[in-house]
Amino acid sequence: TTTLLTMGLLSAVTGGWGGLNQTQTRKIMAYSSIAHLGWMASILTLAPNIMILNLMLYLLMTISTFMMLMFLTSKTIKDLTMAWTTSPMMTTLTLITLMSMGGLPPLTGFMPKWLILQELTLHNLSTTAMMMALSALLSLFFYLRISYVTTLTLSPTTQQNKFKWRFQPKQKTMLMIVTMTMSTLLLPITPTLM
């Protein structure tokens, strides 16, 4: 138990810290995965059902995020700033999903973190819970940085035309719409699950 808690805490801190200075969305998502794995490892022996719930919600949010990033053809934060001019609604939904992955309270991603912190404190591991919560702030910070850069700044190379140079019309799939909705609005079902 102690080994998994230590590995989970180190993984959460490493994932949060590593993602701070990244500009490519793939690397940011990779460090986010490391941080989420830390949350799952820390609760694995104490409450496997919460770990499974965390895994399912993480997969849901990650699938939604990757589908939206593919839809927007965004590989860097700079690409996201240019996506804002061509598809503001999808960019907004992408940023809301990223906030959910960071664990911002009104969104779905807050639920597993809240349940894990609650379980850690029930097992008298309040120091570990506090350190895990602080590590979540690191991840939330780089998601907030992406949101800030995307919404409030424009890339200096942004063209003032309506479409990107190689514009390819894409259709939103039903899977993308369902995963976007679920990855942001599932928090109210928490009492039903636990």
C-alpha positions, 0 to 999 in steps of 0.5 A: 500500500505504501509503495503504491501511494508513494508511486502514485504521489510521485507520478501525480507530481511528475505529470503535473510538473512535466506538463508545465513547460510544454507547447505541443498538445500531445506532450501535454496529454502525455503528462496529463496521463502520467498525472492521472495514472498517479491518481489511479495508483494511489487509490488502487489498494484502498478502493478499487471501485473508485480506481475503475470509475476514475479510469472510465471517466479518464478514458471518456475525457481523453477520447473526447479531447483527442477527437476534438483536437483531431477535429480542430487539427491542433498539434500545438497551443499556437494551432489552438489559437488559430482554431479559435478563429475558424471554429469557436464552438469546438474550441470552447468545448475543447477548453471546457473538456480540458478544464474537466480533465484538470478537475475543475469542480463543476465538471465531471473530472472533479468527481473522481478526484473528490472521491479519491481525496475523500477515501484517502482522508477516511483512511487517515492519509490526509497528508497524502490527500493534501499533496495529491490535491496540490499536484492536481493544481499543477495540472489545472495550471497548464490547462488554464494556461492553454485556455488563457492563451487560446481565448485571450491571445491570437498568434502573431501569424494568424491570418484574418481570413475565415478558413485555414489554408488547407481547409477540409470540412469535417463532420462532427460524429455522434461519438464526439458529441456524446463524449463531449457531453458526458465528459463535462456534465456527469458530476450530478450522478455522483450520489448514484454511483457511490 
